[in-house]
Protein backbone atom coordinates (compact mmCIF):
# COMPACT_ATOMS: atom_id res chain seq x y z
CA UNK A 1 0.00 0.00 0.00
CA UNK A 2 1.36 3.48 -0.84
CA UNK A 3 1.99 5.88 2.03
CA UNK A 4 0.61 9.43 2.02
CA UNK A 5 2.75 11.89 3.88
CA UNK A 6 0.91 15.04 2.89
CA UNK A 7 -0.64 17.70 5.14
CA UNK A 8 -4.00 15.89 5.45
CA UNK A 9 -2.31 12.67 6.49
CA UNK A 10 -0.37 14.48 9.21
CA UNK A 11 -3.43 16.35 10.47
CA UNK A 12 -5.63 13.26 10.85
CA UNK A 13 -2.96 11.19 12.49
CA UNK A 14 -3.94 10.20 16.05
CA UNK A 15 -1.84 12.62 18.10
CA UNK A 16 -2.66 15.87 16.24
CA UNK A 17 -6.31 14.86 15.89
CA UNK A 18 -6.67 14.13 19.60
CA UNK A 19 -4.83 17.34 20.47
CA UNK A 20 -7.19 19.30 18.25
CA UNK A 21 -10.23 17.75 19.91
CA UNK A 22 -8.90 18.55 23.37
CA UNK A 23 -8.01 22.13 22.46
CA UNK A 24 -11.37 22.69 20.74
CA UNK A 25 -13.24 21.22 23.70
CA UNK A 26 -11.33 23.40 26.15
CA UNK A 27 -11.88 26.46 23.98
CA UNK A 28 -15.65 25.85 23.94
CA UNK A 29 -15.71 25.42 27.72
CA UNK A 30 -13.75 28.63 28.19
CA UNK A 31 -15.99 30.41 25.68
CA UNK A 32 -19.07 29.32 27.66
CA UNK A 33 -17.39 30.49 30.86
CA UNK A 34 -16.79 33.92 29.33
CA UNK A 35 -20.25 34.27 27.77
CA UNK A 36 -21.93 33.24 31.01
CA UNK A 37 -20.28 36.09 32.86
CA UNK A 38 -21.18 38.70 30.26
CA UNK A 39 -24.51 40.48 30.13
CA UNK A 40 -25.71 39.74 26.61
CA UNK A 41 -29.18 41.22 27.28
CA UNK A 42 -28.46 44.87 26.64
CA UNK A 43 -31.01 47.41 27.93
CA UNK A 44 -32.75 44.60 29.79
CA UNK A 45 -36.36 45.35 30.77
CA UNK A 46 -37.79 41.84 31.29
CA UNK A 47 -37.66 38.43 29.66
CA UNK A 48 -39.97 37.83 26.71
CA UNK A 49 -41.46 34.76 25.04
CA UNK A 50 -38.37 34.59 22.80
CA UNK A 51 -35.89 34.66 25.69
CA UNK A 52 -37.51 32.33 28.22
CA UNK A 53 -38.84 28.79 28.54
CA UNK A 54 -41.89 29.49 26.33
CA UNK A 55 -39.66 29.15 23.26
CA UNK A 56 -37.21 26.63 24.77
CA UNK A 57 -34.64 29.26 25.69
CA UNK A 58 -33.32 28.26 29.12
CA UNK A 59 -31.27 31.17 30.38
CA UNK A 60 -28.56 30.13 32.83
CA UNK A 61 -27.81 31.24 36.36
CA UNK A 62 -24.58 32.99 35.36
CA UNK A 63 -26.31 34.97 32.63
CA UNK A 64 -29.03 36.29 34.95
CA UNK A 65 -26.37 37.05 37.54
CA UNK A 66 -24.54 39.11 34.94
CA UNK A 67 -27.74 41.07 34.18
CA UNK A 68 -28.24 41.95 37.84
CA UNK A 69 -24.65 42.96 38.52
CA UNK A 70 -24.42 45.17 35.44
CA UNK A 71 -27.87 46.69 35.95
CA UNK A 72 -27.62 47.63 39.62
CA UNK A 73 -25.03 49.90 41.20
CA UNK A 74 -23.43 48.82 44.49
CA UNK A 75 -24.96 51.80 46.29
CA UNK A 76 -28.54 51.06 45.19
CA UNK A 77 -31.20 49.11 47.05
CA UNK A 78 -32.07 46.35 44.59
CA UNK A 79 -35.73 45.39 44.25
CA UNK A 80 -35.83 42.00 42.54
CA UNK A 81 -39.27 41.20 41.10
CA UNK A 82 -40.11 37.52 40.74
CA UNK A 83 -43.43 35.76 40.45
CA UNK A 84 -45.82 35.11 37.58
CA UNK A 85 -47.32 36.88 34.58
CA UNK A 86 -49.09 39.50 36.72
CA UNK A 87 -45.70 40.74 37.92
CA UNK A 88 -44.15 40.25 34.48
CA UNK A 89 -46.63 42.90 33.34
CA UNK A 90 -48.40 40.73 30.79
CA UNK A 91 -50.73 42.79 28.64
CA UNK A 92 -49.11 46.11 29.51
CA UNK A 93 -46.75 46.34 26.53
CA UNK A 94 -43.03 47.08 26.78
CA UNK A 95 -43.55 50.77 27.47
CA UNK A 96 -46.35 50.47 30.03
CA UNK A 97 -44.99 47.64 32.17
CA UNK A 98 -45.77 48.33 35.83
CA UNK A 99 -42.18 47.95 37.05
CA UNK A 100 -41.30 51.15 35.19
CA UNK A 101 -43.88 52.96 37.31
CA UNK A 102 -42.47 51.33 40.44
CA UNK A 103 -38.96 52.46 39.51
CA UNK A 104 -40.19 56.02 38.94
CA UNK A 105 -42.00 56.04 42.29
CA UNK A 106 -38.98 54.72 44.21
CA UNK A 107 -36.36 56.89 42.54
CA UNK A 108 -32.68 56.42 41.78
CA UNK A 109 -31.87 55.19 45.28
CA UNK A 110 -33.50 51.90 44.24
CA UNK A 111 -33.07 49.65 41.22
CA UNK A 112 -36.03 47.51 40.13
CA UNK A 113 -35.14 44.37 38.15
CA UNK A 114 -38.09 42.47 36.66
CA UNK A 115 -37.36 38.71 36.56
CA UNK A 116 -40.97 37.47 36.66
CA UNK A 117 -42.04 34.74 34.23
CA UNK A 118 -45.50 33.40 33.36
CA UNK A 119 -46.97 30.69 35.55
CA UNK A 120 -44.33 30.61 38.27
CA UNK A 121 -44.64 30.09 42.01
CA UNK A 122 -43.01 32.47 44.51
CA UNK A 123 -39.89 30.34 45.04
CA UNK A 124 -38.96 30.06 41.36
CA UNK A 125 -36.49 31.88 39.13
CA UNK A 126 -36.63 35.51 40.27
CA UNK A 127 -36.22 34.68 43.94
CA UNK A 128 -33.45 32.21 43.10
CA UNK A 129 -31.71 34.99 41.18
CA UNK A 130 -32.09 37.34 44.17
CA UNK A 131 -30.49 34.72 46.40
CA UNK A 132 -27.50 34.55 44.06
CA UNK A 133 -27.04 38.30 44.29
CA UNK A 134 -27.26 38.18 48.08
CA UNK A 135 -24.66 35.40 48.10
CA UNK A 136 -22.41 37.68 46.05
CA UNK A 137 -22.54 40.26 48.83
CA UNK A 138 -25.25 42.68 47.67
CA UNK A 139 -27.33 42.54 50.86
CA UNK A 140 -29.24 45.81 50.35
CA UNK A 141 -32.07 44.01 48.64
CA UNK A 142 -35.84 43.52 48.74
CA UNK A 143 -37.55 40.69 46.87
CA UNK A 144 -41.08 41.14 45.52
CA UNK A 145 -42.94 38.07 44.34
CA UNK A 146 -46.60 37.25 43.94
CA UNK A 147 -49.21 34.52 44.07
CA UNK A 148 -52.94 34.18 44.40
CA UNK A 149 -54.84 34.44 47.66
CA UNK A 150 -54.00 31.00 49.09
CA UNK A 151 -53.29 31.22 52.82
CA UNK A 152 -52.93 27.49 53.52
CA UNK A 153 -51.67 26.11 50.20
CA UNK A 154 -48.15 24.63 49.87
CA UNK A 155 -45.70 26.58 47.76
CA UNK A 156 -44.43 23.59 45.78
CA UNK A 157 -40.99 22.08 45.39
CA UNK A 158 -37.85 24.08 46.34
CA UNK A 159 -36.44 23.52 42.85
CA UNK A 160 -39.66 24.60 41.15
CA UNK A 161 -41.48 23.05 38.23
CA UNK A 162 -40.08 21.63 34.97
CA UNK A 163 -40.26 24.97 33.16
CA UNK A 164 -37.60 26.54 35.40
CA UNK A 165 -36.02 23.65 37.30
CA UNK A 166 -32.88 23.93 35.22
CA UNK A 167 -32.23 27.42 36.54
CA UNK A 168 -32.34 26.29 40.18
CA UNK A 169 -30.00 23.33 39.67
CA UNK A 170 -27.61 25.42 37.57
CA UNK A 171 -27.34 27.93 40.43
CA UNK A 172 -27.17 25.14 43.03
CA UNK A 173 -24.28 23.23 41.47
CA UNK A 174 -22.38 26.42 40.66
CA UNK A 175 -22.49 27.11 44.41
CA UNK A 176 -24.38 30.38 43.90
CA UNK A 177 -27.02 29.79 46.60
CA UNK A 178 -27.03 30.21 50.36
CA UNK A 179 -26.69 27.29 52.71
CA UNK A 180 -30.07 25.96 53.81
CA UNK A 181 -30.21 22.65 55.71
CA UNK A 182 -34.01 22.57 55.44
CA UNK A 183 -33.89 22.88 51.67
CA UNK A 184 -31.11 20.31 51.30
CA UNK A 185 -33.09 17.83 53.40
CA UNK A 186 -36.20 18.44 51.31
CA UNK A 187 -34.37 18.10 48.00
CA UNK A 188 -32.73 14.83 49.09
CA UNK A 189 -36.12 13.12 49.37
CA UNK A 190 -37.32 11.07 46.38
CA UNK A 191 -40.18 12.85 44.69
CA UNK A 192 -42.75 10.24 45.67
CA UNK A 193 -41.94 10.76 49.36
CA UNK A 194 -42.58 14.49 49.42
CA UNK A 195 -45.79 15.69 51.01
CA UNK A 196 -46.92 17.48 47.85
CA UNK A 197 -45.49 14.96 45.40
CA UNK A 198 -48.57 15.31 43.21
CA UNK A 199 -47.77 18.94 42.46
CA UNK A 200 -46.49 19.95 39.00
CA UNK A 201 -42.78 19.28 38.75
CA UNK A 202 -42.82 16.41 41.23
CA UNK A 203 -43.84 13.57 38.92
CA UNK A 204 -40.73 12.48 37.05
CA UNK A 205 -37.79 11.36 39.17
CA UNK A 206 -35.72 10.24 36.17
CA UNK A 207 -36.09 13.60 34.45
CA UNK A 208 -35.02 15.49 37.54
CA UNK A 209 -32.07 13.16 38.15
CA UNK A 210 -30.93 13.74 34.58
CA UNK A 211 -31.24 17.49 35.03
CA UNK A 212 -29.07 17.33 38.12
CA UNK A 213 -26.41 15.35 36.25
CA UNK A 214 -26.41 17.91 33.46
CA UNK A 215 -26.06 20.78 35.94
CA UNK A 216 -23.15 19.11 37.74
CA UNK A 217 -21.37 18.59 34.43
CA UNK A 218 -22.16 22.03 33.06
CA UNK A 219 -20.58 23.66 36.08
CA UNK A 220 -17.26 22.83 34.42
CA UNK A 221 -18.16 22.66 30.72
CA UNK A 222 -20.49 25.71 30.41
CA UNK A 223 -22.02 24.29 27.24
CA UNK A 224 -25.48 25.80 27.86
CA UNK A 225 -24.12 29.30 28.46
CA UNK A 226 -22.10 29.05 25.25
CA UNK A 227 -25.07 27.93 23.21
CA UNK A 228 -27.44 30.47 24.78
CA UNK A 229 -25.00 33.22 23.86
CA UNK A 230 -24.70 31.96 20.28
CA UNK A 231 -28.49 31.67 19.88
CA UNK A 232 -29.01 35.15 21.27
CA UNK A 233 -26.38 36.86 19.13
CA UNK A 234 -26.23 34.90 15.86
CA UNK A 235 -28.64 32.10 14.95
CA UNK A 236 -30.68 29.17 16.24
CA UNK A 237 -30.29 25.63 14.91
CA UNK A 238 -33.23 23.93 16.66
CA UNK A 239 -36.82 24.39 15.49
CA UNK A 240 -39.43 25.35 18.08
CA UNK A 241 -43.18 25.61 17.57
CA UNK A 242 -43.81 29.11 19.04
CA UNK A 243 -41.34 30.58 16.54
CA UNK A 244 -42.11 28.15 13.73
CA UNK A 245 -41.74 30.59 10.82
CA UNK A 246 -38.63 32.40 12.07
CA UNK A 247 -37.09 29.75 14.35
CA UNK A 248 -33.56 30.28 12.96
CA UNK A 249 -33.30 33.99 13.82
CA UNK A 250 -31.06 35.25 16.60
CA UNK A 251 -33.14 35.81 19.71
CA UNK A 252 -31.96 39.40 20.09
CA UNK A 253 -33.70 40.33 16.81
CA UNK A 254 -37.19 39.90 18.28
CA UNK A 255 -38.89 42.94 19.81
CA UNK A 256 -40.91 42.55 22.98
CA UNK A 257 -44.14 41.07 21.51
CA UNK A 258 -46.41 41.84 24.46
CA UNK A 259 -49.49 43.85 23.38
CA UNK A 260 -51.11 46.63 25.37
CA UNK A 261 -54.51 45.22 26.30
CA UNK A 262 -57.64 47.31 26.96
CA UNK A 263 -59.88 46.72 29.99
CA UNK A 264 -61.83 43.47 29.85
CA UNK A 265 -65.16 43.66 28.04
CA UNK A 266 -68.18 42.12 29.74
CA UNK A 267 -68.41 39.52 26.99
CA UNK A 268 -64.93 38.25 27.90
CA UNK A 269 -65.73 38.14 31.60
CA UNK A 270 -68.90 36.15 30.92
CA UNK A 271 -66.93 33.66 28.80
CA UNK A 272 -64.41 33.22 31.63
CA UNK A 273 -67.09 32.86 34.29
CA UNK A 274 -67.70 29.07 33.89
CA UNK A 275 -64.00 28.39 34.54
CA UNK A 276 -63.21 31.06 37.11
CA UNK A 277 -66.18 30.84 39.46
CA UNK A 278 -66.22 27.08 40.24
CA UNK A 279 -62.49 27.14 40.96
CA UNK A 280 -62.78 30.24 43.16
CA UNK A 281 -65.77 28.90 45.05
CA UNK A 282 -64.06 25.54 45.63
CA UNK A 283 -61.11 27.31 47.27
CA UNK A 284 -63.40 29.46 49.40
CA UNK A 285 -65.46 26.47 50.53
CA UNK A 286 -62.35 24.50 51.46
CA UNK A 287 -61.13 27.40 53.60
CA UNK A 288 -64.39 28.11 55.38
CA UNK A 289 -63.76 25.55 58.18
CA UNK A 290 -60.26 26.95 58.63
CA UNK A 291 -61.07 30.66 58.70
CA UNK A 292 -64.56 30.62 60.26
CA UNK A 293 -65.99 29.32 63.52
CA UNK A 294 -69.01 26.95 63.44
CA UNK A 295 -71.11 29.99 64.29
CA UNK A 296 -69.93 31.64 61.08
CA UNK A 297 -67.79 34.23 62.83
CA UNK A 298 -64.42 34.92 61.19
CA UNK A 299 -61.52 33.69 63.31
CA UNK A 300 -59.10 36.56 64.05
CA UNK A 301 -55.88 35.91 62.10
CA UNK A 302 -53.70 35.79 65.23
CA UNK A 303 -55.90 33.01 66.64
CA UNK A 304 -55.49 30.64 63.68
CA UNK A 305 -54.23 27.39 65.13
CA UNK A 306 -52.24 24.53 63.65
CA UNK A 307 -49.31 24.43 61.28
CA UNK A 308 -50.03 24.99 57.60
CA UNK A 309 -48.05 23.67 54.60
CA UNK A 310 -47.16 27.21 53.56
CA UNK A 311 -45.10 27.69 56.72
CA UNK A 312 -42.87 24.66 56.16
CA UNK A 313 -42.71 25.48 52.46
CA UNK A 314 -41.37 28.96 53.16
CA UNK A 315 -38.65 27.53 55.40
CA UNK A 316 -37.78 24.83 52.87
CA UNK A 317 -37.68 27.16 49.88
CA UNK A 318 -36.12 30.32 51.34
CA UNK A 319 -33.06 30.61 53.60
CA UNK A 320 -33.59 32.95 56.55
CA UNK A 321 -31.87 36.04 55.01
CA UNK A 322 -34.16 35.80 51.98
CA UNK A 323 -37.34 35.34 54.04
CA UNK A 324 -36.43 38.51 55.91
CA UNK A 325 -36.24 40.44 52.63
CA UNK A 326 -39.24 38.85 50.94
CA UNK A 327 -42.60 40.51 50.28
CA UNK A 328 -45.25 38.18 48.85
CA UNK A 329 -48.01 40.07 47.05
CA UNK A 330 -51.37 38.31 47.00
CA UNK A 331 -53.47 39.27 43.98
CA UNK A 332 -57.25 39.60 43.98
CA UNK A 333 -59.58 38.71 41.13
CA UNK A 334 -61.37 41.15 38.86
CA UNK A 335 -64.21 42.72 40.94
CA UNK A 336 -66.79 41.24 38.55
CA UNK A 337 -66.09 37.75 39.91
CA UNK A 338 -65.91 38.81 43.53
CA UNK A 339 -69.30 40.49 43.16
CA UNK A 340 -70.78 37.16 42.02
CA UNK A 341 -69.95 35.52 45.35
CA UNK A 342 -72.70 34.97 47.90
CA UNK A 343 -72.51 37.04 51.11
CA UNK A 344 -71.22 34.01 53.02
CA UNK A 345 -68.58 33.27 50.36
CA UNK A 346 -67.59 36.92 50.29
CA UNK A 347 -67.03 36.88 54.06
CA UNK A 348 -64.62 33.94 53.75
CA UNK A 349 -62.94 35.47 50.72
CA UNK A 350 -62.29 38.76 52.52
CA UNK A 351 -60.72 36.85 55.43
CA UNK A 352 -58.20 35.11 53.17
CA UNK A 353 -55.77 38.02 52.84
CA UNK A 354 -55.39 38.75 56.58
CA UNK A 355 -55.11 35.03 57.29
CA UNK A 356 -52.41 34.61 54.68
CA UNK A 357 -50.48 37.51 56.15
CA UNK A 358 -50.66 36.02 59.66
CA UNK A 359 -49.60 32.54 58.50
CA UNK A 360 -46.66 33.78 56.44
CA UNK A 361 -45.52 36.07 59.25
CA UNK A 362 -44.94 32.96 61.37
CA UNK A 363 -42.17 32.03 58.94
CA UNK A 364 -40.84 35.60 58.87
CA UNK A 365 -42.30 36.55 55.47
CA UNK A 366 -44.34 39.70 54.77
CA UNK A 367 -47.58 39.45 52.78
CA UNK A 368 -49.40 42.31 51.08
CA UNK A 369 -52.83 41.95 49.49
CA UNK A 370 -53.37 44.12 46.42
CA UNK A 371 -56.54 44.69 44.45
CA UNK A 372 -58.98 45.83 47.13
CA UNK A 373 -60.91 48.70 45.61
CA UNK A 374 -59.57 48.15 42.09
CA UNK A 375 -62.12 48.75 39.35
CA UNK A 376 -63.04 47.22 36.00
CA UNK A 377 -60.60 49.48 34.14
CA UNK A 378 -57.69 47.99 36.09
CA UNK A 379 -58.02 44.47 34.64
CA UNK A 380 -57.85 43.15 31.08
CA UNK A 381 -59.03 39.67 32.08
CA UNK A 382 -59.89 37.93 35.35
CA UNK A 383 -56.44 38.45 36.97
CA UNK A 384 -54.06 40.47 34.77
CA UNK A 385 -53.78 44.22 35.11
CA UNK A 386 -54.01 46.89 32.45
CA UNK A 387 -51.45 49.69 32.27
CA UNK A 388 -53.67 51.72 34.60
CA UNK A 389 -53.99 48.79 37.00
CA UNK A 390 -50.23 48.23 36.93
CA UNK A 391 -49.57 51.86 37.78
CA UNK A 392 -52.05 51.61 40.63
CA UNK A 393 -50.26 48.53 41.97
CA UNK A 394 -46.89 50.30 41.68
CA UNK A 395 -48.21 53.27 43.65
CA UNK A 396 -49.56 50.89 46.30
CA UNK A 397 -46.33 48.90 46.62
CA UNK A 398 -43.78 51.75 46.53
CA UNK A 399 -44.37 52.94 50.14
CA UNK A 400 -44.41 49.32 51.30
CA UNK A 401 -41.01 48.75 49.71
CA UNK A 402 -39.66 51.90 51.35
CA UNK A 403 -40.97 50.82 54.75
CA UNK A 404 -39.34 47.42 54.33
CA UNK A 405 -36.07 49.13 53.40
CA UNK A 406 -36.28 51.20 56.57
CA UNK A 407 -37.03 48.13 58.69
CA UNK A 408 -33.98 46.40 57.26
CA UNK A 409 -31.79 49.38 58.11
CA UNK A 410 -31.19 50.52 54.54
CA UNK A 411 -32.55 54.02 55.22
CA UNK A 412 -31.88 56.52 57.96
CA UNK A 413 -35.57 56.87 58.80
CA UNK A 414 -38.89 55.34 57.86
CA UNK A 415 -40.32 56.60 54.61
CA UNK A 416 -43.99 57.55 54.13
N, C-alpha and C positions, 0 to 999 in steps of 0.2 A: 504494500500500500504506500502511495506517495505521502510525504509529510508536507504540511503547510505551515510555514513559519512566518506568515504575514501578520499584520496588525490585528485582524480579527481573531486569528488563532491565539495570539498572546492575550487578548482581552478576555476571551471566554475560557481561558485555562483556569483551573480551580482556584488558585490563590488570588489572582486579581479579581475574579468574579465574586468570591466570597468577601474580599475586602470592600468591593464596591457596594455589596448588599449591606454590610455592616455600617459603612459610612453613610449610605443613603438612609438607612433606618435611624441612625443617630441624628442625622440632619433633620428628619421629619419630627422626631421627638423634641429636638431643640426648637424647631420652628413652632410646634404646638405650644411649648413652654412660653415662647416669646409672645405668640398671638394671644394666649390666655391671659397674659398680664398687660395687655394693651386694650384700651377702650376703643373698640371698633364702631360703637354706636354713637356717632357724633350727634351733638344737639339732642341728646336723648330726652324724650318726653314720657314715653311709656312703651311697653311692648305691644305689638300689633299681631294680627292673625298670621302675618308672614314671618314674624320673628319669635313665635312661641309654639307650643305643642300643637296648636290647631292645624298647622301645616308641617308637622313633623320636624320642626326646628327646636332642638333641645339645647338651649343655651346652658353653658357650664358655670360652675360656681366661680371659677377664676374670672370669667368674663363679666359677670354681674358685680363681682368685687371691684373690678377695674372701673366699671361705670360709677359706682358709689364713691370711690376714692378720688376720681377725677372731677366728679360733679360737686362734691361738698368740700368746703374749706375746713381746715382744722379748727378754726375759731367758731364755726357755725354749730348750732343745735340741729342735728339731722332728724327729720321726721320721715321715717320709712313707712310707706303706705303699702300694706299687703292686702289680702282678702280677695274678694270675687269681683264679678263684672260691675257691681254697683260702685265699688271703689275704683275700678279701672276707668270708670266714666263712660261706659258703653252708652251709645246713643247721643253723646254730647259733642261729637266731632273733635278733631284735633285742636281747634282753637277755643272751644268752650269747655274743655275738660275741667272738672271741679277742682282738681289739685292746683290749677293755675290760680283760681280764686283763693284757695287756702294759702298759697305762697304769698299772694299780694296782701292778704289780711295779716299774716305773721311778720312779713318784712324780711330784710336782708340778714337779720340775726339768726334766722332759721333757713334750712334748706330742705324742701319737700321733694322726695324721690318716690315716684309712683311705680311700684313693682307688683301691683295687683294683676291677677289673671282670671279669666272667666272660670266659674265653677269651683273655686278653691275653698278649702276650710281655713280657719284662722292660723293653723300651725304650718301651713305650706308656703313655700317659695319666698314670699316677701319677708316673712318673719325669720326664715332661715338665713336669708341674705343679711338682715339686720344683725343677727347673731354673729355672723362672720365679721361684720364691721366692728362690733363690740370687742370681739376676740383680738382684732387688730389694734385695739387701744383707743378707738373713738367712742368714749363712754357717754358723751353729751348727746344723748339720743332718746327719742320717743318713737314708739312703734304703734301705728294705727292699723288695725285690721277690722274686719266686719264679718257678721253672720246674721242669720235670721233670729227672731225672738225664740229662743229655745233654752230655757233656764236649766233643764235637767238632762239634756241630751249629751251623749259623749262627743268628744271632738273628732275622734277617728284615730288613725295610726300615727305615731310620731314621725314616720317617714312619708306620710301623705298617701295619695292615691296614685295609680299608674301614670297619670298624665304628667306628674311632676316628681315622682319618686327618684328619678335619676339625679335631679338637682340635689336632693338631700344626701344621697349616698356619695355623690361627687365631693360635696363639702365635707362629709364625715371622714372619708378616707384620705382627704388632703389635709386633715387635722385643722380644719378651719372653724370648728364648733367648740363651744364651751364644754367642760366636763359636766356630766349629769348622770349620776348613778341610777336614778329612777328611769331615765330614758334608755340607758344601756340595758338595764334589766328587762324592760319592756320589749326592746328590740330583739333580745336574745330568745324570746319565746317563739316557738313555731306558730305560724299564723292561726292554726286551728285551735290553739290553746288560749288565744287572747279573748278577753271578755266580749269584744265587739268584732269577732272574726267574720261576721257576716257583712260587715261594712264594705263599701267599695274600696278596692286596693288591698283587701285582706283575703283574697280567694285563691291566689296562685303562688304557692311556695316556690315552685321551680323557677318561675319567672323572676321573683324577687331575689332568689339565690344567684341566678345568672347576672342580674343587675349589680349585685354586690361584687361578684367576681370581676365584672367589667370595670367597676369603679376602682377596685384595688389595683388592677393592672394599669388603668389610665392615669393613676397618680404619677406613674413614672413615664408612660409613653405619650400622654397628652394628645392622643389621636383625635379625640372628639373636638378639642379646642382648635386643632389645626384645620379640621374639616369645616367646622362652623365658620371660622374666619374666611376660608376659601369660598364657601357658599355665600357668605354675606358680601364679599368684595367682588367676586368674579363670576361664578356660574354654579349651577346645581346639576348634578348628574343623576339624581333619583326622582322619578315621577311621583307626584302626590296629587290626590284628587282635588283638594280645595284650590289648587293652582294649576288645574289640568291643562289649560291652554298656554300658559306661560311658565311652566314648571322649571324651565332651564335658566331663567333669569336670576341674576344676583339679587339676593334679598334686599339689599340697600336701595334697589331701584323702585321699590314699591312705596307709594305714599301711604300715609295712614288712611285706611279705607273706611273708617267709622263715620257713618252719616250723622247729621244733626237731626234728631227726631222731634216732631211736634208733640204736644200733649195728647194723651190717649183719647181717641174718640169713644163715645159710648158703645158703638157697634163692636169695637175691639174688646172692651171690658166685658160685654155680654158674651162674646165668644169664649173668653177666658174663664168665665164664671163656672162652667161645669167641671173644670179641672182645679181651679183655685179654691173654691169654697169647700168641697168635701175634704180636701187635704188640710185646710186651715181648721175646720171644725173638728176633725179627728185629733189634731194636736191639742186643741183647747179642751176637748172632752177627756183626753188622757191626763191632762194636768189639773182638772178640776179637783180630784181627790187630794192632790198634793198641795194646792194653793188655797183651798177653801175648807172650812170646817163643815161637818154634817149639817149644821144649821144654815149653811150658805154664806156665812161671814168669811171675808177674805182674811187669811192668816197673815199677820204682820211679817214682813220679810225677815226680821231678826229672830222670829220665833220658828222659822222653818227648821224642822228636825231632820235627822238622818244625814247620810253622806251620799252625794249624788255623783254620777259618773263624770260630770264636767270637772269636778274638783280634782279627782285623780288624773284625769286627762290633762289638765293644765300643768300639773306637777310633772307628768311624764313627758309632755311635749315641750315645755319651756323651762330652762334653767332659771334659778332664782333671780339673777340680775335682769333677765329679759322679762319675767313676770312683773317685776317692779316698774319697768318702763313701758308696759303694754297697756293700751287702751282698746278694748273690744267695743265696736259700735254695733248695736243691734238695730236692724232696719225694720220699719213697719211697712205694712202693705198700703197700697193705694186706698184712700178713704172710702172709695166706692164699695170695696169688699168688707171693710170694717163696719160700714153702715148696714150691711146685710145681716150681720150677726144679731141673734136674739139678745135681749137685755141680760139674760143670765150668761150667755157666751161672752158678751162684751165685758161683763164684770171680771170673768176669768182672764180674758185677753188683756185687759188693762193692768192686771196684777202680774203679768209675765215679766215685764221690764224690771220693776223693782225687785222681784224675786231673783231674776237673773243677776242683777247687780249684787245682791246680798250673797248669793252662792259663789260667785266668782271672787268676791272680796275675801272669802275664806282662804282662797289660794293666793291672795295677794295681787289680784288682777282687777283693774278698773273696768267698769262697763258703763257705756253711755247709750241711752235709747234715743234715736233720732226719728223724726217723722210725725211726732205729735203736733197736730195743728197744720200739717202740710195740706195743700189743696190739690184739686184736680190738675191744675197747670204745672204742678211739680213732678208729675209722673208721665212717662210715655208708654208704660204698660203697667202690669200689676205691681212691679217692684222697682224698676229702673227709673232713674231721675232724669228729667229734662235739664237743659242748661240752667234754667231758673231754679229748679230743685237742687241742682248741684251747688249753685252759688249759695242757696239758703243753708245747705248742709255745711258748706265751708265756713259761713258766718257763725253757725252754731258751734262748730268744733274748734275754731281758732282760739277763743278764750279758754276752752277746756285744755287745749294743748299748752297754752301759756301757764295755766295754773299747775299743770303737771310738771312743767319745766321748773317752776318756782319750788314745788314740793321736793323735787330731786336736787335742789341746790344749784341749778344752772343760772338762776337770776338772783339779783340782789334783793328783790322784794316781789311779792305776789302781784301778778298783773290782773287787770280787770277782765 
